[in-house]
Structures are given as structure tokens and as C-alpha cells.
Amino acid sequence: MANSGIYWIDQTFNFCVYLLYDLANILGITYEEINVWVFCVIWPIASLILFAEVIRLRLKLTYRN
């Protein structure tokens, strides 16, 4: 699959692809569908939640007595 020429990157990429294939099989969906869920839905939502948490914690530090 991966062909970057850097062994550990290729191994990590291949592991992740196989993991997504296995997870897709377990969930009864295709590899493409799980890619959409992970990278277009779950990841952006998680990023927004983490960003909001950073803002909340910075405000908490700023207005701390």
C-alpha cells in the first residue's frame, strides 16, 4: 500500500488502513464510508470541541481570583 520509502511511515499508514478496513467490516460499512465518518465528521467535531476547551481554560485562567 504505502510507498513513501520511509519504513516506519509506511508501516504506520498500512496499520491504520488495515484498522479502518477491519472497523468498516465490523460496522458493516465500506472503507470509503468509514473514511468520511472519521475525517469529515468525527475529526472536525473533535477539533472544535478541543478548541472550545482551550478557550474555556484560557478564560478560566484569565479570570481566576
PDB file with SEQRES, HELIX, SHEET and CRYST1 records, atoms N, CA, C and O in Angstrom:
SEQRES   1 A   65  MET ALA ASN SER GLY ILE TYR TRP ILE ASP GLN THR PHE          
SEQRES   2 A   65  ASN PHE CYS VAL TYR LEU LEU TYR ASP LEU ALA ASN ILE          
SEQRES   3 A   65  LEU GLY ILE THR TYR GLU GLU ILE ASN VAL TRP VAL PHE          
SEQRES   4 A   65  CYS VAL ILE TRP PRO ILE ALA SER LEU ILE LEU PHE ALA          
SEQRES   5 A   65  GLU VAL ILE ARG LEU ARG LEU LYS LEU THR TYR ARG ASN          
HELIX    1 AA1 TYR A    7  LEU A   27  1                                  21    
HELIX    2 AA2 TYR A   31  VAL A   36  1                                   6    
HELIX    3 AA3 TRP A   37  ILE A   42  3                                   6    
HELIX    4 AA4 TRP A   43  THR A   62  1                                  20    
CRYST1    1.000    1.000    1.000  90.00  90.00  90.00 P 1           1          
ATOM      1  N   MET A   1       0.818  -1.190   0.000  1.00  0.00           N  
ATOM      2  CA  MET A   1       0.000   0.000   0.000  1.00  0.00           C  
ATOM      3  C   MET A   1       0.862   1.254   0.000  1.00  0.00           C  
ATOM      4  O   MET A   1       1.082   1.877  -1.038  1.00  0.00           O  
ATOM      5  N   ALA A   2       1.342   1.607   1.184  1.00  0.00           N  
ATOM      6  CA  ALA A   2       2.141   2.827   1.278  1.00  0.00           C  
ATOM      7  C   ALA A   2       3.477   2.620   0.575  1.00  0.00           C  
ATOM      8  O   ALA A   2       4.034   1.522   0.579  1.00  0.00           O  
ATOM      9  N   ASN A   3       3.974   3.685  -0.022  1.00  0.00           N  
ATOM     10  CA  ASN A   3       5.218   3.572  -0.762  1.00  0.00           C  
ATOM     11  C   ASN A   3       6.006   4.878  -0.662  1.00  0.00           C  
ATOM     12  O   ASN A   3       6.455   5.422  -1.671  1.00  0.00           O  
ATOM     13  N   SER A   4       6.169   5.374   0.562  1.00  0.00           N  
ATOM     14  CA  SER A   4       6.889   6.630   0.733  1.00  0.00           C  
ATOM     15  C   SER A   4       8.396   6.427   0.733  1.00  0.00           C  
ATOM     16  O   SER A   4       9.165   7.356   0.488  1.00  0.00           O  
ATOM     17  N   GLY A   5       8.806   5.182   1.016  1.00  0.00           N  
ATOM     18  CA  GLY A   5      10.226   4.904   1.110  1.00  0.00           C  
ATOM     19  C   GLY A   5      10.763   5.038   2.526  1.00  0.00           C  
ATOM     20  O   GLY A   5      11.922   4.720   2.793  1.00  0.00           O  
ATOM     21  N   ILE A   6       9.915   5.509   3.430  1.00  0.00           N  
ATOM     22  CA  ILE A   6      10.304   5.629   4.839  1.00  0.00           C  
ATOM     23  C   ILE A   6       9.567   4.514   5.579  1.00  0.00           C  
ATOM     24  O   ILE A   6       8.340   4.521   5.685  1.00  0.00           O  
ATOM     25  N   TYR A   7      10.337   3.564   6.082  1.00  0.00           N  
ATOM     26  CA  TYR A   7       9.771   2.325   6.616  1.00  0.00           C  
ATOM     27  C   TYR A   7       8.705   2.556   7.676  1.00  0.00           C  
ATOM     28  O   TYR A   7       7.599   2.026   7.564  1.00  0.00           O  
ATOM     29  N   TRP A   8       9.019   3.341   8.705  1.00  0.00           N  
ATOM     30  CA  TRP A   8       8.075   3.480   9.812  1.00  0.00           C  
ATOM     31  C   TRP A   8       6.806   4.216   9.392  1.00  0.00           C  
ATOM     32  O   TRP A   8       5.735   3.951   9.939  1.00  0.00           O  
ATOM     33  N   ILE A   9       6.905   5.126   8.438  1.00  0.00           N  
ATOM     34  CA  ILE A   9       5.713   5.813   7.940  1.00  0.00           C  
ATOM     35  C   ILE A   9       4.850   4.841   7.152  1.00  0.00           C  
ATOM     36  O   ILE A   9       3.630   4.819   7.311  1.00  0.00           O  
ATOM     37  N   ASP A  10       5.482   4.035   6.300  1.00  0.00           N  
ATOM     38  CA  ASP A  10       4.731   3.041   5.535  1.00  0.00           C  
ATOM     39  C   ASP A  10       4.041   2.037   6.453  1.00  0.00           C  
ATOM     40  O   ASP A  10       2.889   1.674   6.218  1.00  0.00           O  
ATOM     41  N   GLN A  11       4.734   1.590   7.491  1.00  0.00           N  
ATOM     42  CA  GLN A  11       4.156   0.624   8.430  1.00  0.00           C  
ATOM     43  C   GLN A  11       2.987   1.235   9.196  1.00  0.00           C  
ATOM     44  O   GLN A  11       1.953   0.591   9.377  1.00  0.00           O  
ATOM     45  N   THR A  12       3.151   2.463   9.640  1.00  0.00           N  
ATOM     46  CA  THR A  12       2.081   3.141  10.370  1.00  0.00           C  
ATOM     47  C   THR A  12       0.867   3.347   9.478  1.00  0.00           C  
ATOM     48  O   THR A  12      -0.264   3.101   9.898  1.00  0.00           O  
ATOM     49  N   PHE A  13       1.094   3.797   8.253  1.00  0.00           N  
ATOM     50  CA  PHE A  13      -0.001   4.005   7.303  1.00  0.00           C  
ATOM     51  C   PHE A  13      -0.724   2.695   7.025  1.00  0.00           C  
ATOM     52  O   PHE A  13      -1.953   2.642   7.072  1.00  0.00           O  
ATOM     53  N   ASN A  14       0.023   1.649   6.737  1.00  0.00           N  
ATOM     54  CA  ASN A  14      -0.591   0.350   6.452  1.00  0.00           C  
ATOM     55  C   ASN A  14      -1.401  -0.153   7.641  1.00  0.00           C  
ATOM     56  O   ASN A  14      -2.501  -0.676   7.468  1.00  0.00           O  
ATOM     57  N   PHE A  15      -0.860   0.004   8.850  1.00  0.00           N  
ATOM     58  CA  PHE A  15      -1.592  -0.410  10.042  1.00  0.00           C  
ATOM     59  C   PHE A  15      -2.922   0.326  10.140  1.00  0.00           C  
ATOM     60  O   PHE A  15      -3.954  -0.287  10.411  1.00  0.00           O  
ATOM     61  N   CYS A  16      -2.901   1.644   9.921  1.00  0.00           N  
ATOM     62  CA  CYS A  16      -4.123   2.446  10.014  1.00  0.00           C  
ATOM     63  C   CYS A  16      -5.140   2.060   8.948  1.00  0.00           C  
ATOM     64  O   CYS A  16      -6.338   2.002   9.227  1.00  0.00           O  
ATOM     65  N   VAL A  17      -4.679   1.799   7.738  1.00  0.00           N  
ATOM     66  CA  VAL A  17      -5.586   1.392   6.657  1.00  0.00           C  
ATOM     67  C   VAL A  17      -6.230   0.057   7.000  1.00  0.00           C  
ATOM     68  O   VAL A  17      -7.442  -0.103   6.858  1.00  0.00           O  
ATOM     69  N   TYR A  18      -5.422  -0.907   7.453  1.00  0.00           N  
ATOM     70  CA  TYR A  18      -5.988  -2.208   7.828  1.00  0.00           C  
ATOM     71  C   TYR A  18      -6.956  -2.072   8.997  1.00  0.00           C  
ATOM     72  O   TYR A  18      -7.974  -2.762   9.044  1.00  0.00           O  
ATOM     73  N   LEU A  19      -6.646  -1.193   9.932  1.00  0.00           N  
ATOM     74  CA  LEU A  19      -7.542  -0.956  11.057  1.00  0.00           C  
ATOM     75  C   LEU A  19      -8.881  -0.405  10.573  1.00  0.00           C  
ATOM     76  O   LEU A  19      -9.937  -0.830  11.042  1.00  0.00           O  
ATOM     77  N   LEU A  20      -8.836   0.540   9.636  1.00  0.00           N  
ATOM     78  CA  LEU A  20     -10.079   1.087   9.090  1.00  0.00           C  
ATOM     79  C   LEU A  20     -10.867   0.033   8.326  1.00  0.00           C  
ATOM     80  O   LEU A  20     -12.093  -0.011   8.425  1.00  0.00           O  
ATOM     81  N   TYR A  21     -10.178  -0.820   7.563  1.00  0.00           N  
ATOM     82  CA  TYR A  21     -10.862  -1.908   6.862  1.00  0.00           C  
ATOM     83  C   TYR A  21     -11.550  -2.844   7.851  1.00  0.00           C  
ATOM     84  O   TYR A  21     -12.703  -3.226   7.655  1.00  0.00           O  
ATOM     85  N   ASP A  22     -10.838  -3.209   8.910  1.00  0.00           N  
ATOM     86  CA  ASP A  22     -11.410  -4.103   9.912  1.00  0.00           C  
ATOM     87  C   ASP A  22     -12.595  -3.465  10.621  1.00  0.00           C  
ATOM     88  O   ASP A  22     -13.624  -4.110  10.826  1.00  0.00           O  
ATOM     89  N   LEU A  23     -12.450  -2.193  10.996  1.00  0.00           N  
ATOM     90  CA  LEU A  23     -13.534  -1.482  11.657  1.00  0.00           C  
ATOM     91  C   LEU A  23     -14.750  -1.349  10.734  1.00  0.00           C  
ATOM     92  O   LEU A  23     -15.890  -1.490  11.179  1.00  0.00           O  
ATOM     93  N   ALA A  24     -14.505  -1.079   9.460  1.00  0.00           N  
ATOM     94  CA  ALA A  24     -15.599  -0.986   8.491  1.00  0.00           C  
ATOM     95  C   ALA A  24     -16.327  -2.322   8.384  1.00  0.00           C  
ATOM     96  O   ALA A  24     -17.556  -2.361   8.320  1.00  0.00           O  
ATOM     97  N   ASN A  25     -15.571  -3.412   8.364  1.00  0.00           N  
ATOM     98  CA  ASN A  25     -16.191  -4.745   8.325  1.00  0.00           C  
ATOM     99  C   ASN A  25     -17.060  -4.997   9.543  1.00  0.00           C  
ATOM    100  O   ASN A  25     -18.174  -5.508   9.426  1.00  0.00           O  
ATOM    101  N   ILE A  26     -16.544  -4.633  10.720  1.00  0.00           N  
ATOM    102  CA  ILE A  26     -17.293  -4.836  11.961  1.00  0.00           C  
ATOM    103  C   ILE A  26     -18.588  -4.025  11.949  1.00  0.00           C  
ATOM    104  O   ILE A  26     -19.635  -4.509  12.377  1.00  0.00           O  
ATOM    105  N   LEU A  27     -18.509  -2.796  11.459  1.00  0.00           N  
ATOM    106  CA  LEU A  27     -19.675  -1.914  11.437  1.00  0.00           C  
ATOM    107  C   LEU A  27     -20.606  -2.172  10.252  1.00  0.00           C  
ATOM    108  O   LEU A  27     -21.720  -1.650  10.209  1.00  0.00           O  
ATOM    109  N   GLY A  28     -20.149  -2.972   9.298  1.00  0.00           N  
ATOM    110  CA  GLY A  28     -20.980  -3.287   8.130  1.00  0.00           C  
ATOM    111  C   GLY A  28     -21.056  -2.160   7.118  1.00  0.00           C  
ATOM    112  O   GLY A  28     -22.061  -2.011   6.423  1.00  0.00           O  
ATOM    113  N   ILE A  29     -19.985  -1.358   7.031  1.00  0.00           N  
ATOM    114  CA  ILE A  29     -19.933  -0.282   6.055  1.00  0.00           C  
ATOM    115  C   ILE A  29     -18.665  -0.440   5.224  1.00  0.00           C  
ATOM    116  O   ILE A  29     -17.847  -1.321   5.491  1.00  0.00           O  
ATOM    117  N   THR A  30     -18.505   0.412   4.222  1.00  0.00           N  
ATOM    118  CA  THR A  30     -17.329   0.308   3.358  1.00  0.00           C  
ATOM    119  C   THR A  30     -16.183   1.142   3.918  1.00  0.00           C  
ATOM    120  O   THR A  30     -16.369   1.981   4.799  1.00  0.00           O  
ATOM    121  N   TYR A  31     -15.004   0.887   3.386  1.00  0.00           N  
ATOM    122  CA  TYR A  31     -13.801   1.652   3.770  1.00  0.00           C  
ATOM    123  C   TYR A  31     -13.995   3.133   3.465  1.00  0.00           C  
ATOM    124  O   TYR A  31     -13.588   3.988   4.252  1.00  0.00           O  
ATOM    125  N   GLU A  32     -14.612   3.440   2.332  1.00  0.00           N  
ATOM    126  CA  GLU A  32     -14.832   4.835   1.955  1.00  0.00           C  
ATOM    127  C   GLU A  32     -15.778   5.526   2.935  1.00  0.00           C  
ATOM    128  O   GLU A  32     -15.569   6.682   3.303  1.00  0.00           O  
ATOM    129  N   GLU A  33     -16.825   4.804   3.355  1.00  0.00           N  
ATOM    130  CA  GLU A  33     -17.771   5.391   4.297  1.00  0.00           C  
ATOM    131  C   GLU A  33     -17.114   5.682   5.645  1.00  0.00           C  
ATOM    132  O   GLU A  33     -17.351   6.731   6.244  1.00  0.00           O  
ATOM    133  N   ILE A  34     -16.296   4.756   6.114  1.00  0.00           N  
ATOM    134  CA  ILE A  34     -15.644   4.994   7.403  1.00  0.00           C  
ATOM    135  C   ILE A  34     -14.636   6.138   7.297  1.00  0.00           C  
ATOM    136  O   ILE A  34     -14.428   6.872   8.263  1.00  0.00           O  
ATOM    137  N   ASN A  35     -14.015   6.291   6.137  1.00  0.00           N  
ATOM    138  CA  ASN A  35     -13.125   7.439   5.921  1.00  0.00           C  
ATOM    139  C   ASN A  35     -13.892   8.754   6.033  1.00  0.00           C  
ATOM    140  O   ASN A  35     -13.419   9.702   6.659  1.00  0.00           O  
ATOM    141  N   VAL A  36     -15.063   8.806   5.433  1.00  0.00           N  
ATOM    142  CA  VAL A  36     -15.883  10.015   5.507  1.00  0.00           C  
ATOM    143  C   VAL A  36     -16.272  10.291   6.956  1.00  0.00           C  
ATOM    144  O   VAL A  36     -16.169  11.424   7.425  1.00  0.00           O  
ATOM    145  N   TRP A  37     -16.719   9.254   7.665  1.00  0.00           N  
ATOM    146  CA  TRP A  37     -17.110   9.440   9.061  1.00  0.00           C  
ATOM    147  C   TRP A  37     -15.951   9.937   9.906  1.00  0.00           C  
ATOM    148  O   TRP A  37     -16.109  10.863  10.701  1.00  0.00           O  
ATOM    149  N   VAL A  38     -14.792   9.329   9.737  1.00  0.00           N  
ATOM    150  CA  VAL A  38     -13.645   9.695  10.574  1.00  0.00           C  
ATOM    151  C   VAL A  38     -13.114  11.078  10.216  1.00  0.00           C  
ATOM    152  O   VAL A  38     -12.939  11.919  11.098  1.00  0.00           O  
ATOM    153  N   PHE A  39     -12.856  11.324   8.935  1.00  0.00           N  
ATOM    154  CA  PHE A  39     -12.140  12.533   8.539  1.00  0.00           C  
ATOM    155  C   PHE A  39     -13.024  13.721   8.186  1.00  0.00           C  
ATOM    156  O   PHE A  39     -12.538  14.851   8.150  1.00  0.00           O  
ATOM    157  N   CYS A  40     -14.306  13.495   7.926  1.00  0.00           N  
ATOM    158  CA  CYS A  40     -15.195  14.607   7.577  1.00  0.00           C  
ATOM    159  C   CYS A  40     -16.226  14.905   8.654  1.00  0.00           C  
ATOM    160  O   CYS A  40     -16.847  15.968   8.633  1.00  0.00           O  
ATOM    161  N   VAL A  41     -16.419  13.991   9.592  1.00  0.00           N  
ATOM    162  CA  VAL A  41     -17.421  14.199  10.636  1.00  0.00           C  
ATOM    163  C   VAL A  41     -16.768  14.194  12.021  1.00  0.00           C  
ATOM    164  O   VAL A  41     -16.780  15.209  12.717  1.00  0.00           O  
ATOM    165  N   ILE A  42     -16.203  13.059  12.416  1.00  0.00           N  
ATOM    166  CA  ILE A  42     -15.704  12.894  13.787  1.00  0.00           C  
ATOM    167  C   ILE A  42     -14.511  13.807  14.072  1.00  0.00           C  
ATOM    168  O   ILE A  42     -14.496  14.498  15.091  1.00  0.00           O  
ATOM    169  N   TRP A  43     -13.520  13.820  13.192  1.00  0.00           N  
ATOM    170  CA  TRP A  43     -12.322  14.627  13.426  1.00  0.00           C  
ATOM    171  C   TRP A  43     -12.638  16.128  13.529  1.00  0.00           C  
ATOM    172  O   TRP A  43     -12.165  16.775  14.463  1.00  0.00           O  
ATOM    173  N   PRO A  44     -13.424  16.709  12.599  1.00  0.00           N  
ATOM    174  CA  PRO A  44     -13.739  18.133  12.735  1.00  0.00           C  
ATOM    175  C   PRO A  44     -14.519  18.447  14.020  1.00  0.00           C  
ATOM    176  O   PRO A  44     -14.271  19.470  14.658  1.00  0.00           O  
ATOM    177  N   ILE A  45     -15.456  17.577  14.399  1.00  0.00           N  
ATOM    178  CA  ILE A  45     -16.209  17.801  15.635  1.00  0.00           C  
ATOM    179  C   ILE A  45     -15.269  17.748  16.838  1.00  0.00           C  
ATOM    180  O   ILE A  45     -15.345  18.598  17.725  1.00  0.00           O  
ATOM    181  N   ALA A  46     -14.387  16.753  16.868  1.00  0.00           N  
ATOM    182  CA  ALA A  46     -13.424  16.632  17.969  1.00  0.00           C  
ATOM    183  C   ALA A  46     -12.515  17.854  18.015  1.00  0.00           C  
ATOM    184  O   ALA A  46     -12.202  18.348  19.098  1.00  0.00           O  
ATOM    185  N   SER A  47     -12.089  18.347  16.859  1.00  0.00           N  
ATOM    186  CA  SER A  47     -11.230  19.535  16.812  1.00  0.00           C  
ATOM    187  C   SER A  47     -11.951  20.758  17.364  1.00  0.00           C  
ATOM    188  O   SER A  47     -11.358  21.545  18.101  1.00  0.00           O  
ATOM    189  N   LEU A  48     -13.216  20.924  17.016  1.00  0.00           N  
ATOM    190  CA  LEU A  48     -13.994  22.054  17.531  1.00  0.00           C  
ATOM    191  C   LEU A  48     -14.178  21.961  19.040  1.00  0.00           C  
ATOM    192  O   LEU A  48     -14.094  22.969  19.741  1.00  0.00           O  
ATOM    193  N   ILE A  49     -14.427  20.754  19.541  1.00  0.00           N  
ATOM    194  CA  ILE A  49     -14.582  20.565  20.984  1.00  0.00           C  
ATOM    195  C   ILE A  49     -13.273  20.888  21.700  1.00  0.00           C  
ATOM    196  O   ILE A  49     -13.283  21.556  22.734  1.00  0.00           O  
ATOM    197  N   LEU A  50     -12.159  20.424  21.167  1.00  0.00           N  
ATOM    198  CA  LEU A  50     -10.863  20.716  21.783  1.00  0.00           C  
ATOM    199  C   LEU A  50     -10.543  22.206  21.737  1.00  0.00           C  
ATOM    200  O   LEU A  50     -10.014  22.755  22.703  1.00  0.00           O  
ATOM    201  N   PHE A  51     -10.857  22.859  20.631  1.00  0.00           N  
ATOM    202  CA  PHE A  51     -10.642  24.294  20.515  1.00  0.00           C  
ATOM    203  C   PHE A  51     -11.470  25.045  21.545  1.00  0.00           C  
ATOM    204  O   PHE A  51     -10.972  25.971  22.184  1.00  0.00           O  
ATOM    205  N   ALA A  52     -12.728  24.657  21.712  1.00  0.00           N  
ATOM    206  CA  ALA A  52     -13.596  25.291  22.701  1.00  0.00           C  
ATOM    207  C   ALA A  52     -13.063  25.061  24.108  1.00  0.00           C  
ATOM    208  O   ALA A  52     -13.146  25.954  24.951  1.00  0.00           O  
ATOM    209  N   GLU A  53     -12.523  23.890  24.373  1.00  0.00           N  
ATOM    210  CA  GLU A  53     -11.956  23.593  25.693  1.00  0.00           C  
ATOM    211  C   GLU A  53     -10.724  24.453  25.968  1.00  0.00           C  
ATOM    212  O   GLU A  53     -10.539  24.928  27.089  1.00  0.00           O  
ATOM    213  N   VAL A  54      -9.892  24.654  24.966  1.00  0.00           N  
ATOM    214  CA  VAL A  54      -8.722  25.528  25.132  1.00  0.00           C  
ATOM    215  C   VAL A  54      -9.171  26.950  25.469  1.00  0.00           C  
ATOM    216  O   VAL A  54      -8.622  27.576  26.375  1.00  0.00           O  
ATOM    217  N   ILE A  55     -10.149  27.451  24.754  1.00  0.00           N  
ATOM    218  CA  ILE A  55     -10.670  28.801  25.021  1.00  0.00           C  
ATOM    219  C   ILE A  55     -11.244  28.872  26.433  1.00  0.00           C  
ATOM    220  O   ILE A  55     -10.988  29.831  27.160  1.00  0.00           O  
ATOM    221  N   ARG A  56     -12.025  27.854  26.824  1.00  0.00           N  
ATOM    222  CA  ARG A  56     -12.622  27.832  28.160  1.00  0.00           C  
ATOM    223  C   ARG A  56     -11.546  27.856  29.249  1.00  0.00           C  
ATOM    224  O   ARG A  56     -11.661  28.591  30.230  1.00  0.00           O  
ATOM    225  N   LEU A  57     -10.514  27.057  29.069  1.00  0.00           N  
ATOM    226  CA  LEU A  57      -9.451  27.005  30.074  1.00  0.00           C  
ATOM    227  C   LEU A  57      -8.639  28.292  30.119  1.00  0.00           C  
ATOM    228  O   LEU A  57      -8.222  28.724  31.194  1.00  0.00           O  
ATOM    229  N   ARG A  58      -8.411  28.904  28.970  1.00  0.00           N  
ATOM    230  CA  ARG A  58      -7.694  30.196  28.959  1.00  0.00           C  
ATOM    231  C   ARG A  58      -8.506  31.271  29.659  1.00  0.00           C  
ATOM    232  O   ARG A  58      -7.957  32.078  30.409  1.00  0.00           O  
ATOM    233  N   LEU A  59      -9.808  31.287  29.418  1.00  0.00           N  
ATOM    234  CA  LEU A  59     -10.676  32.257  30.099  1.00  0.00           C  
ATOM    235  C   LEU A  59     -10.695  31.997  31.600  1.00  0.00           C  
ATOM    236  O   LEU A  59     -10.696  32.928  32.405  1.00  0.00           O  
ATOM    237  N   LYS A  60     -10.711  30.733  31.958  1.00  0.00           N  
ATOM    238  CA  LYS A  60     -10.695  30.370  33.375  1.00  0.00           C  
ATOM    239  C   LYS A  60      -9.414  30.863  34.049  1.00  0.00           C  
ATOM    240  O   LYS A  60      -9.454  31.346  35.181  1.00  0.00           O  
ATOM    241  N   LEU A  61      -8.294  30.743  33.365  1.00  0.00           N  
ATOM    242  CA  LEU A  61      -7.025  31.234  33.916  1.00  0.00           C  
ATOM    243  C   LEU A  61      -7.004  32.758  33.994  1.00  0.00           C  
ATOM    244  O   LEU A  61      -6.485  33.326  34.954  1.00  0.00           O  
ATOM    245  N   THR A  62      -7.566  33.416  32.989  1.00  0.00           N  
ATOM    246  CA  THR A  62      -7.559  34.868  32.928  1.00  0.00           C  
ATOM    247  C   THR A  62      -8.395  35.472  34.043  1.00  0.00           C  
ATOM    248  O   THR A  62      -7.975  36.449  34.662  1.00  0.00           O  
ATOM    249  N   TYR A  63      -9.563  34.915  34.311  1.00  0.00           N  
ATOM    250  CA  TYR A  63     -10.487  35.499  35.279  1.00  0.00           C  
ATOM    251  C   TYR A  63     -10.436  34.807  36.632  1.00  0.00           C  
ATOM    252  O   TYR A  63     -11.363  34.928  37.433  1.00  0.00           O  
ATOM    253  N   ARG A  64      -9.377  34.097  36.878  1.00  0.00           N  
ATOM    254  CA  ARG A  64      -9.201  33.407  38.147  1.00  0.00           C  
ATOM    255  C   ARG A  64      -8.837  34.406  39.249  1.00  0.00           C  
ATOM    256  O   ARG A  64      -8.052  35.329  39.031  1.00  0.00           O  
ATOM    257  N   ASN A  65      -9.398  34.213  40.388  1.00  0.00           N  
ATOM    258  CA  ASN A  65      -9.131  35.132  41.523  1.00  0.00           C  
ATOM    259  C   ASN A  65      -7.836  34.803  42.189  1.00  0.00           C  
ATOM    260  O   ASN A  65      -7.452  35.464  43.153  1.00  0.00           O  
TER     261      ASN A  65                                                      
END                                                                             
